[in-house]
Amino acid sequence: MRAKALVCSASREFQLEEVEIGEPGPGQALIRTICSGVSIGTEFALIRGRISWGPYPLCTGYQGVGVIEAVGSSLESFAVGDRVYYRGHMGSMSLEGQIVSPVSGTHCSHVIAGTHATHGMDRLPEGVPVEEASCFVMPAVGLLGVDMAQPRVSDRVIVYGVGAIGLGAVAWLALRGCTVTAIDIDPVRLEVARRLGADHLIDASSSDVAAEVARLCPGGADVVFEASGNRELVGPAIEMCRTEGTFVWQGNYGEEPLPFRFLPPHGRRLTMKFPCDDGYGPNRRAVMKNLAMGSLRWGETITHRVCAEEAPGFFSDIERGIRSDVIQAVVHWSDE
């Protein structure tokens, strides 16, 4: 069938194109997209070729909310009209006979999804706002890191870097009753961190970060989340941990070897955690439950909203550095 998709060429040009997508298989559904959430970090790593999940042209996006329009013959637990959230497009995609790589392809007016064990769809609970729901992956990623670290009530925790994933960590840490210090160079992100429950803010662009951390966490923090993904910040972040504290590699540092000084973590006898992905179904359901209850105020992180027709220009502006203020963005494809 025909659908509209945001397509990126090898020259990093963006167009809203009419593409052909396959029909849903027996265990799959055809979904009309309401909103797709934009993941700035992963999507632009794909767009810029820093990581590759398939050749150009690309259709990025890996989170969305929509309404089921057709179901496969063996998909008994879902019905036409169900509202669902999903991790990606599982079908084919082509443009005038040329294959488009859906990586993962949710920036499209229609997607095909199934009940895949790790990256499938699930029913959207009542009371969950669709915009926040379409950005569910980042808070789920943050939740996985927090769940692995298991900080206790009143533990002093540092989140170094409060982009979308770091903000997810801040929100869950605050809900656990931790004393949270957020560090970033962007005052807007720091303000969002405050609204999500951070107790202390350190603006790394104008403060002596080490001195501020020593003042707020004498002897070091119980847990440190390095969520910036900046290789240069790993060493300083490690040294913020107390002896026998926990360090969480919440950022993604790429394929190249990552050198850091051995003696600081060795001398402190640190425990290190390496969260990867979003924790799958259990974490996503936890995100949706807390969105429905209003305890996870993820709408605070959404800084930009565009309609599908505006998406090519919006993505082009991000690529050219014109939109450096994006934390989370939502693309609207259709009405509910």
RAGIJO-V391642 format. One record per backbone hydrogen bond with DSSP energy under -1.0 kcal/mol. NH is the residue of the N-H (numbers start at 1). CO is the residue of the C=O. If there is no record, write none. Layout:
# RAGIJO-V391642
nh=(NH/NH)
co=(CO/CO)
This chain:
# RAGIJO-V391642
nh=(3/5/6/7/8/9/12/15/17/19/20/21/28/29/30/31/32/33/34/35/36/37/38/43/44/45/46/47/48/49/50/51/58/59/64/65/66/67/68/69/70/72/74/75/76/81/82/84/85/86/89/90/94/95/98/100/101/103/103/106/107/108/109/111/113/120/121/122/124/128/133/134/135/136/140/141/142/143/144/145/146/147/148/149/150/154/155/157/158/159/160/161/167/168/169/170/171/172/173/174/175/176/177/178/179/181/182/183/184/190/191/192/193/194/195/196/197/198/199/200/202/204/206/207/209/212/213/214/215/216/217/220/221/222/223/224/225/226/227/227/233/237/238/239/240/241/242/244/245/246/247/248/249/250/251/266/267/268/270/271/273/284/285/286/287/288/289/290/291/292/293/294/295/296/298/300/301/302/303/304/306/308/310/314/315/316/317/318/319/320/321/322/323/328/330/331/332/333/334)
co=(19/17/107/15/58/13/9/7/5/3/94/1/25/113/70/111/67/109/65/65/331/63/329/39/40/41/42/43/44/46/45/45/8/101/86/35/84/32/82/30/30/28/26/72/74/68/79/66/122/64/104/112/20/98/95/93/57/59/101/61/60/106/4/31/29/116/114/85/83/125/129/130/132/133/136/137/138/139/140/141/142/143/144/145/146/177/152/179/223/181/225/183/163/164/165/166/167/168/169/170/171/172/174/173/155/157/200/159/202/186/187/188/189/190/191/192/194/193/180/180/182/184/203/203/207/208/209/210/211/212/213/217/240/156/156/246/158/248/160/225/230/233/234/235/237/238/221/268/242/222/271/224/273/248/226/262/263/264/265/245/247/280/281/282/283/284/285/286/287/288/289/290/290/290/296/297/298/299/328/328/330/332/307/310/311/312/313/314/315/316/318/317/317/301/304/36/306/34/34)
